[in-house]
Every structure is written in structure tokens, then in C-alpha cells.
Amino acid sequence: MGLSSLGIFHTIIGIAAIVAAVIDFIKYGKINLNKLSGKIYFYGTIVTSLTSLGLSKHGGFNPGHVFSVFIIFLVLAAYFLNSKRKNSRRARYYENFWLSFSFFLSLVPTVNETFTRIPLGHPLAKDIKDPVIANTLLVLLLLFAVGSILQFRKQKKINSYRPY
């Protein structure tokens, strides 16, 4: 597999963040920054995104690095809304969407790297242009779209019950 020490650290933290997000999606229908799993997602995603800036198969700044910088902005903006705009009904829509979008975006390089490396010796995909990667990302995009609609509807229902 040929991972550096930074690559191994990045992968372990990234897996923890993804697992935490999946737990939140199952339990709360969103990434909940007020729960331990949401905090693990937040901090794990920040660390994973920052460490990815030191990784590159092809050398230099690449599209994966752009994803990482954008993901950092998304989770920081969501964190700001969660901590500074607690009483804003509208802020919850943005917070939920930005966290879910950051999760989807983090899965793009995750799928690319995983499918071109595993299983060892006979990876699922030859390179990032392989149809198995494109099809997997399409399914993830559809899940993201459906999930975002469901989150929007759930938040609308929650907002209608709040007295403020």
C-alpha cells in the first residue's frame, strides 16, 4: 500500500471521522456538533483535511487539496453557526447542509484512494477514471441529495415546533 507515517495517521483519523458521521446520521439524521460523535467528526475532519495537504501521490497542490481546504471552510462555518447562532432557525438549515456536504466531499478522495489501493495487489479500480469509482460517487451523490432533502424537511418540522 505504501503509506507514509503521515498517510497512516491521516487514514486512521479520517476513518474515525467517517464512522462518527455515520453514527450521527443514523442516530440524529444529521451530524450533531452538540454530541461527542459530532465533535469527533468536526475535529477529525479538520485534522484529516489539514494532514491531507501534506500528502500527494503526484507531487504538488492538486484537486484533492482544494477539496480539503473547502471542507475546512464548510465545517468551520457550520461550527460557527452551531456555537454563535444557537437561536437561529435559519442557521440550522445551513449548518446541517454544510456538514453533510463536507461529509460528501470527504468521501470523493476517500473512494478514489480506497478503490485504487484495496484489495492489495488487485484493487477495485485501476485509476480515478475507472467506472466503478464514477458509479460509486454517483450513488453517494444521490444519497447526499436525498439525505439533504430529508434533513431540510426534518428541520422544517423542528422549527415549526419551536416557540422563538
For each residue, the residues with C-beta under 8 A, 3 or more apart:
1: 117 118 120
2:
3: 7 8 11
4: 7 8 55
5: 8 9
6: 9 10 51 54 55
7: 3 4 10 11 55
8: 3 4 5 11 12
9: 5 6 12 13 51
10: 6 7 13 14 48 51 52 55
11: 3 7 8 14 15
12: 8 9 15 16
13: 9 10 16 17 44 47 48 51
14: 10 11 17 18 44 48 106 110
15: 11 12 18 19
16: 12 13 19 20 40 44
17: 13 14 20 21 40 41 43 44 45 48 106
18: 14 15 21 22 103 106 107 110
19: 15 16 22 23
20: 16 17 23 24 37 38 40 41 44
21: 17 18 24 25 31 37 41 103
22: 18 19 25 26
23: 19 20 26 27 37
24: 20 21 27 28 30 31 32 35 37 38 41
25: 21 22 28 29 30 31 147
26: 22 23
27: 23 24 32 35 37
28: 24 25 31 32 35
29: 25 150 151 154
30: 24 25 96 99 100 151 154
31: 21 24 25 28 38 41 42 96 99 100 103
32: 24 27 28 35 37 38
33: 38 39 41 42 78 79 82 83 95 99
34: 38 82
35: 24 27 28 32 38 39
36: 39 40
37: 20 21 23 24 27 32 40 41
38: 20 24 31 32 33 34 35 41 42
39: 33 35 36 42 43
40: 16 17 20 36 37 43 44
41: 17 20 21 24 31 33 37 38 44 45 99 103
42: 31 33 38 39 45 46 75 79
43: 17 39 40 46 47
44: 13 14 16 17 20 40 41 47 48
45: 17 41 42 48 49 71 72 75 102 106
46: 42 43 49 50 72 75 76
47: 13 43 44 50 51
48: 10 13 14 17 44 45 51 52 68 106
49: 45 46 52 53 68 69 71 72 75 106
50: 46 47 53 68 72
51: 6 9 10 13 47 48 54 55
52: 10 48 49 55 64 65 68 109
53: 49 50 65 68 69
54: 6 51
55: 4 6 7 10 51 52
56: 59 60 61 62 64 65
57:
58: 62
59: 56
60: 56
61: 56 65 66
62: 56 58 65 66
63: 66 67
64: 52 56 67 68 109 112
65: 52 53 56 61 62 68 69
66: 61 62 63 69 70
67: 63 64 70 71 105 106 108 109
68: 48 49 50 52 53 64 65 71 72
69: 49 53 65 66 72 73
70: 66 67 73 74 105
71: 45 49 67 68 74 75 102 105 106
72: 45 46 49 50 68 69 75 76
73: 69 70 76 77
74: 70 71 77 78 98 99 101 102 105
75: 42 45 46 49 71 72 78 79 98 99 102
76: 46 72 73 79 80
77: 73 74 80 81 94 98
78: 33 74 75 81 82 94 95 98 99 102
79: 33 42 75 76 82 83
80: 76 77 83 84 85
81: 77 78 84 85 88 91 92 94 95 98
82: 33 34 78 79 85 86 91 95
83: 33 79 80 86
84: 80 81
85: 80 81 82 88 91
86: 82 83
87: 164
88: 81 85 91 92
89: 92 93 159 162 164
90: 93 94
91: 81 82 85 88 94 95
92: 81 88 89 95 96 155 158 159
93: 89 90 96 97 152 155
94: 77 78 81 90 91 97 98
95: 33 78 81 82 91 92 98 99
96: 30 31 92 93 99 100 148 151 152 155
97: 93 94 100 101 148 151 152
98: 74 75 77 78 81 94 95 101 102
99: 30 31 33 41 74 75 78 95 96 102 103
100: 30 31 96 97 103 104 144 147 148 151
101: 74 97 98 104 105 144 148
102: 45 71 74 75 78 98 99 105 106
103: 18 21 31 41 99 100 106 107 144
104: 100 101 107 108 140 141 144
105: 67 70 71 74 101 102 108
106: 14 17 18 45 48 49 67 71 102 103 109 110
107: 18 103 104 110 111 137 140
108: 67 104 105 111 112 137
109: 52 64 67 106 112 113
110: 14 18 106 107 113 114
111: 107 108 114 115 133 136 137 140
112: 64 108 109 115 116 125 128 133
113: 109 110 116 117
114: 110 111 117 118 124
115: 111 112 118 123 124 125 130 132 133 136
116: 112 113 123 124 125 126 127 128 130 133
117: 1 113 114 120 123
118: 1 114 115 123 124
119: 122 123 124
120: 1 117 123
121:
122: 119
123: 115 116 117 118 119 120 126
124: 114 115 116 118 119 130 132
125: 112 115 116 128 130 132 133
126: 116 123 130
127: 116 130
128: 112 116 125 133
129: 133 134
130: 115 116 124 125 126 127 133 134
131: 134 135
132: 115 124 125 135 136
133: 111 112 115 116 125 128 129 130 136 137
134: 129 130 131 137 138
135: 131 132 138 139
136: 111 115 132 133 139 140
137: 107 108 111 133 134 140 141
138: 134 135 141 142
139: 135 136 142 143
140: 104 107 111 136 137 143 144
141: 104 137 138 144 145
142: 138 139 145 146
143: 139 140 146 147
144: 100 101 103 104 140 141 147 148
145: 141 142 148 149
146: 142 143 149 150
147: 25 100 143 144 150 151
148: 96 97 100 101 144 145 151 152
149: 145 146 152 153
150: 29 146 147 153 154
151: 29 30 96 97 100 147 148 154 155
152: 93 96 97 148 149 155 156
153: 149 150 156 157
154: 29 30 150 151 157 158
155: 92 93 96 151 152 158 159
156: 152 153 159 160
157: 153 154 160 161
158: 92 154 155 161 162
159: 89 92 155 156 162
160: 156 157
161: 157 158
162: 89 158 159
163:
164: 87 89
